[in-house]
Amino acid sequence: MDRTRRAREAVSELSPITSVALRALLVAVLTFPLLSGCGNDSNRCDADSIGASPECFPAPPEPAPSGKSWRVAFSEEFEGSDYDHGKLTPCFDWNYDGACTSSFNNGKETYRPEQVQVRGGIAILTAEPLAAPEPNDACFQGICTYKAGLLSTARPDVESGQYLFPFTYGYVESRMKFPGESGFFTAFWMVPADPSFNYRSEIDIMEVLGGQPETINMNYSYNGRTESYSVNAGPEDNGACGVRDYSDEWVRYGVDWQPDYIAWYINGVECGRFTDSGRIENGPMQLILHMMIDNDWEREADSILTDQTRVGRLEVDYIRVYQQY
């Protein structure tokens, strides 16, 4: 018999008035580990296996300021057979008339809802060749040759919908495994939740060229995205974090966005920090996670797919946002 059941049975034996009060207290006590860090017992949460729901959420790397504490404001653990469509959409912000989204940076992919599958507690975003190429101005040379998966907190309906999770400040983290193969470009990033599409800033939590899996690109673009700060001094440089093939295993990528700093993390280790508070975004943002195929950056780095029949899979264990209260 678990602690929840024992507690509920004990409460049921009390008088109605006392029972009501204690039931409220019980709810708070039993849900508290799921709304906060695990305190001194955070290691047991870090040890949770891939695809398993956590007993509680481990606290972000940086302690909350005195008088405040971290709470989980958003969490998708990919339980069951599908993701929560009330939290995430398979399209980006400019999804008109159900057409979803095509490539961002002259890649070869168009995004399709069916390319996101959930099983075993993991979301799988698959990029694979289209049965027949499709004309599309967004794709490289006006032709999309791949279909891919995407998840975001954008508006499912651009014309009348609301952003699924617009938030200002917090620690964002996802544990994932990306394909380390040239041509597959993985991106986990944030732009303003702005229905006018005025994306004046951008936080790249992680961007990685599949052919350069040892370099996790971490950037902040501001001032209309005309200026930027990068953790990386160049290829094979991850700031204070190690350089190795990160495609070999599951890795946690995070960013702590606060009014006075933005800090990037890999597996809980701080890689770099931007501290010009006057230039830090102070409005609500949205999250995007996806793969691109042979985009501009891949072509510039001579890191494109040599076999245009290859299939790439981005596996995602969870997406979480913590905020301070």
Summary of the structure (lengths in Angstrom):
residues: 325
radius of gyration: 21.0
end to end distance: 33.5
largest distance: 73.2
contacts: 1040
relative contact order: 0.18
helix: 17%
strand: 37%
